[in-house]
Each structure stands twice: as structure tokens, then as C-alpha cells.
């Protein structure tokens, strides 16, 4: 059975040992799901795209051959695999390279699902920063899936071009941030009233409405969202660290798109700073990867 390996240990291995490990993890994707997620998250955070791609290819082959796998597992791994192949291609190109998919990339993606070449080129143009939309807040206030997906693609392009951040790491935020906003808007991150209070009072007391900027997190609900990542199995420290440490870049991106004022960005960062002390303690005590504790301790400049 595949075993969880820390980043410190993995980084010391040669290419053959790394490949052997990710193959083992990929083959055990059904039996050791937590190990698979931890490995996928770790490789994404550190932008180890060749190893991540091999892990995902192995896992997808295993799932497709096993009747016990479910469609959601296959879809999520397929999407991450395709994005990772695209990220690897973009990382190999100069910044001013045309956003045109080479035949090798088209062929690699075609082995996974049928690909429309024109659609792929449009995606590359968007992900490279050549395509931008003129956003209005009404396009995003209710977090419609298609619009949020397009905004997150623009963020990946911005973070890579303007901040030099790797696609693998920012993609962790891309996967989680829309979910956080929807859970906050629908009340899933608000405190639940104690059952004893409900029995004594007969009905829950109405809470005064709280107004948030639709695209800026607040410390109260983000703390609860991060707690779910860090306290429930599978524990996911890498996405949690990415979500918190990349928030200054996200807020700067929103300002560049005229979706957030500088004052609102500063107010958001001041509020989120309340989370830093506890997160520093957690991540600095996490064995096996000093990079997470360092990034959190250096926030908001990390």
C-alpha cells in the first residue's frame, strides 16, 4: 500500500524514486484516497508538474479499469490532469509566445478526452493573459459558475505574469475560492445554534444581516472554511496554505480588474491578519515541509 511521504523526503529523491512513488500512490488511489490527495496537493503546491502528471495519469488509468470508482473521481482527476498538461506547456514557453497549442499538446489531451483545437487555443489565450473580460460586479455578485470560472482563469494568468507565481500553486486557490464564496453566501459557514438553545428558546433568534464584499473573504467565515481543510480527513494543509497566503495577490488582482477599491483591500487584509497567529503556529509545527510555515509567517508579503 502506498505510504504518505513528506516534501522534505520526496525532494531528496532522484527522478526514478519519485516516479516509482507517484506510480504507487496512483495505483492505490481507491484504497488510499487520503494519501493520493496529500500527494496531489503537495506536488501542485510545489509546482512539480511532471510528477503530478504521472500521478494523475496512473490514477486515472486505475479508476477507468475499476468498477468501484465513481464518475466524480474520474472527472476531477481528468480535469486536473488536463490543466496540468496545459500548465506544463505554458511554463515551457517564453512570456510573449503565441497562445497556440502545438500538435504535441493537442495529441496529449486527445488521449484523455476529445479536444476542440479552437477551443483549446481560446483557453490558452485566456490562461496566458491575452484575453480579458470587462467585469462588472453584477456579473459576479451571486457567484455564477461560468463567470467565476472565467475570473479564476484570469487570476491564474495575472498571478503568473505579474507576481511570478506558478500555475500549480495558484490552481489550488482556483479550486477552493469559489466554493468558499458560495458556502459563505448560502450560510454554510455561519455558526450553528446550540441544540440546547433551540430547545429553550423554541426557535432560533434572527441574526442581524452581515454584508460582505462578494469577492473578498472575511476572517470569521474563512477561519471556519480553513478549519474544515485542516481538521477533517483528508487533512489538506497545502490548499489551506495556498488559500491564505495567496489572498494578497487575489485582492491585488481584483483591484486591477476594478472590482475592489484599495481601501476595501486594505480593510480585508487587516481583518484577515487576525488569522495569522494561529495559522503560523499550526504550519510551523507541521513536520516535513518548512515552506508552508515560512510562507504563512511572511504573510502578507509571501
DAJOZI-V514929 format. One record per backbone hydrogen bond with DSSP energy under -0.5 kcal/mol. CO is the residue of the C=O (numbers start at 1). NH is the residue of the N-H. E is the energy in kcal/mol with one decimal. If there is no record, write none. Layout:
co->{CO	CO}
nh->{NH	NH}
e->{E	E}
This chain:
co->{6	7	8	9	9	10	14	15	16	17	18	19	20	21	22	23	24	26	28	32	33	34	35	36	37	38	39	40	41	42	43	44	47	48	49	50	51	52	53	54	55	56	57	58	59	60	61	63	66	70	71	72	73	74	75	76	77	78	79	80	81	82	83	84	85	86	87	88	89	90	94	98	102	103	104	105	106	107	109	109	115	116	117	118	119	120	121	122	123	124	125	125	126	133	136	137	137	140	144	145	146	147	148	149	150	151	152	153	154	155	156	157	158	158	159	159	160	166	167	168	169	169	170	171	172	173	174	176	177	178	179	180	181	182	183	183	184	187	194	195	196	197	198	210	213	218	219	220	221	222	223	224	225	226	227	228	229	236	237	238	239	240	241	242	244	246	247	248	249	250	251	252	253	254	254	255	261	262	263	264	265	266	267	268	269	271	272	272	273	273	275	276	277	278	279	280	281	283	283	285	286	288	289	289	290	291	292	293	294	296	298}
nh->{10	11	12	12	13	13	18	19	20	21	22	23	24	25	26	27	28	29	32	36	37	38	39	40	41	42	43	44	45	46	48	47	49	52	53	54	55	56	57	58	59	60	61	62	63	64	65	66	69	74	75	76	77	78	79	80	81	82	83	84	85	86	87	88	89	90	91	92	92	93	97	100	106	107	108	109	110	111	112	113	117	120	121	122	123	124	125	126	127	128	130	131	129	135	139	140	141	143	148	149	150	151	152	153	154	155	156	157	158	159	160	161	162	163	163	165	164	170	171	172	172	173	174	175	176	177	178	180	181	182	183	184	185	186	188	189	187	190	198	199	200	201	202	212	216	222	223	224	225	226	227	228	229	230	231	232	236	240	241	242	243	244	245	246	247	250	251	252	253	254	255	256	257	259	260	258	265	266	267	268	269	270	271	272	273	274	275	276	276	277	279	280	281	282	283	284	285	286	293	287	289	8	292	293	294	295	296	297	298	299	301}
e->{-2.5	-3.0	-0.6	-0.9	-0.6	-1.3	-2.3	-2.4	-2.3	-2.1	-2.6	-2.0	-1.9	-2.4	-2.6	-2.5	-1.4	-1.4	-3.2	-2.1	-2.5	-2.4	-2.4	-2.8	-2.9	-2.4	-2.5	-2.1	-2.8	-2.1	-2.7	-1.3	-1.6	-2.4	-3.0	-2.0	-2.3	-2.5	-2.7	-2.2	-2.4	-2.7	-2.1	-2.0	-2.6	-2.6	-1.1	-1.2	-1.2	-1.7	-2.6	-2.6	-2.2	-2.5	-2.5	-2.0	-2.5	-2.5	-2.3	-2.5	-2.0	-2.0	-3.2	-2.4	-1.9	-2.7	-2.6	-0.9	-0.8	-1.5	-2.0	-2.0	-2.1	-2.7	-2.1	-2.4	-2.4	-1.2	-1.7	-2.2	-0.7	-2.4	-2.2	-2.0	-2.1	-2.5	-2.3	-2.1	-2.8	-1.7	-2.0	-1.3	-0.9	-1.1	-1.9	-1.8	-1.7	-2.0	-2.7	-2.3	-2.0	-2.4	-2.5	-1.7	-1.9	-1.9	-2.2	-2.0	-2.6	-3.3	-1.9	-2.5	-3.1	-0.7	-0.8	-2.4	-0.6	-2.1	-2.2	-0.6	-1.2	-0.8	-2.2	-1.9	-1.1	-3.0	-0.5	-2.3	-2.3	-2.2	-2.7	-2.4	-2.6	-2.2	-2.2	-0.8	-1.3	-1.1	-2.0	-2.2	-2.3	-2.8	-2.0	-0.5	-1.5	-2.4	-1.9	-1.1	-2.2	-3.0	-2.1	-1.5	-1.3	-1.9	-1.7	-1.1	-3.2	-1.6	-2.7	-2.5	-2.7	-1.9	-2.8	-2.1	-1.1	-2.1	-2.5	-2.1	-2.3	-2.3	-1.8	-2.1	-1.5	-3.0	-0.7	-1.7	-2.3	-2.5	-2.4	-2.2	-2.4	-2.6	-2.0	-2.8	-1.7	-1.6	-2.1	-0.5	-0.8	-0.5	-1.9	-2.9	-1.9	-2.2	-2.9	-2.5	-1.0	-0.7	-0.5	-0.6	-0.8	-2.3	-0.9	-0.7	-2.4	-2.4	-2.3	-2.4	-1.8	-0.9	-2.0}
